[in-house]
């Protein structure tokens, strides 16, 4: 399970009030971490090379398990996605649980690229999302 901690603001699920700080555990079947560096290399006329590092960026590409449409779990995921879609910060723990935190990182959504998939021939949904570490 993976833990998300955020402030609920939009598309609230039953039992959640606006501006509540919420901890949710979601089962993610994929939680890939990717680190990329952005920079530039300059070469002087004498042959010496200088490397400039602008920033190092860590992103997480996550996919949920199959979710029954209309279930409480789907409502909670939709609430989470709507509450953080405008760049609001949230905390993410890839391997921890609500009882035992592992490695909590502060994140924001990465370009609002949330994909809702419907499995062919099945009634289940799956959500794919990417977010960036602050």
C-alpha positions, 0 to 999 in steps of 0.5 A: 500500500502507498500513503497519500496525505493531502488537504481535501478541497474538491469533489469530496467523497462521503464523510470528508469536509472541505479543508480536511487534512486526509490520509489515504492508503491506495494500492498501487500496482506500479510506482516507478521512480525516475530521476532526471537531470537537466543541464548543459555542457560547455567546451572552452577553446582550450578543450576543457569541459564545464558542466552546468546542472540546472536542476535534478528532478525526481518523478513518480509514475503510479498506476492503481489496481483495478477499481470497481466504478462507483465504489468508495475507493474510486470516490476517494481517488477522484477526491485526491486527484481533484484536490491536488490537480492545481499544483497543491502539495501533498505527501507521498509514501511509496512503501509505507502504511498509515501505521508505519511511515517509510520514506515520506516525500513532498510532491505536486502533480506533474502536468495534470496527466491523469489517465482513467482506463477501462479494462476491455470487457470488464467494468473496472477502472484503473488510474495512472498519474505522474507527480514530481517531488518538491 
